[in-house]
Amino acid sequence: MSFYTVIDTELKSKKHIILALEELKRRGEITKYGLVVKQDKIRIDRSGDIIHIGLDVKTGNFHVEGDVRVVEAFAKRLKQFYAYESIKESLPLDFEIASEREIAGDITLVLKG
Amino acid sequence: MTDMVLINTHAVIPASMVNGPGNRMVVFFQGCDRRCPGCFNPATHPLDVRCLYTPEEIFHRYFIEGIEGITVSGGEPFLQPEALYELLKAAKGRGLTTVVYTGFDYEDVSSDGPKRRVFDFTDVMVDGRFDIGRKEPTLLARGSTNQRLHFLNSIYRESDFLMPGKVEVIIGKDGRVMETGFGRAVPYLS
């Protein structure tokens, strides 16, 4: 049998959130982002829609706050690139990405090991 | 009668590049009594009902244009021989090729009438228990080297089962991450 597993992505690492935001900026999906030091939050400008990412001290996970019109879709997209960045970084040394494609919004990585 | 057959399903991947030749829909059956040590998919072992689909529902929900075929994995597909038969028949009706992975041996299946009927709509059967001591070292699409590829017609040959990778990670647009294949690569998914 081949194997199958699935997990929901949780935003745990600020470093990977920043990497995901960089990728979203590169793709033109956000205009800019920056750290709001006083509030310990990341402020994101998405073509005029302002979204914040803050730490939930109870869970230790970061969460996305903002206008309900945009926050849900943005949080999903952020999680997708967060997962992409964290997987790339956590690959065992004997694995490498053989190919990468994006179909209908899903990102597929084929790994050789 | 086809629509009355229900498949106890663990999961369906609409398109995978590492579960047999080309781009394939993969249907993981729920339930297995083989209990191979080191099995990748212990969550598929319980015989409890998980998701019941007719073959038509599976194609309606998950079929995407352009796939080459369907691969049935598990779990143990031959614990649901009637459902397996109808699913493969429906796949063939759509012009798809069919590959079945089983923990039974070919000989066990071929000597059992209801199970053997599945061969009518199977192109390739990969048989045998997973042996953790004999993990497949190459990109051949099987878990361990004791497992045999049985080509029941001339559609495929062994070289078609050399995969472009060992593992495939699908990061969905909802942020969910799915890993499939014949090895594990993403530590935090383990």
Interface residues (C-beta under 8 A of the other chain):
Chain A: M1 S2 F3 Y4 T5 V6 I7 D8 T9 A75 K76 R77 L78 K79 Q80 Y82 A83 Y84 S86 I87 S90 L91 P92 F95 A98 S99 I103 A104 G105 D106 I107 T108 L109 V110 L111 K112 G113
Chain B: H10 A11 I13 A15 M17 V18 N19 V26 F28 C39 F40 N41 A43 T44 T71 S73 G74 G75 Y101 G103 F130 L139 A141 G143 P164 G165 K166 V167 E168 V169 I170 I171 G172 K173 D174 G175 R176 V177 M178 E179 T180 G181 F182 G183 R184 A185 V186 P187 Y188 L189
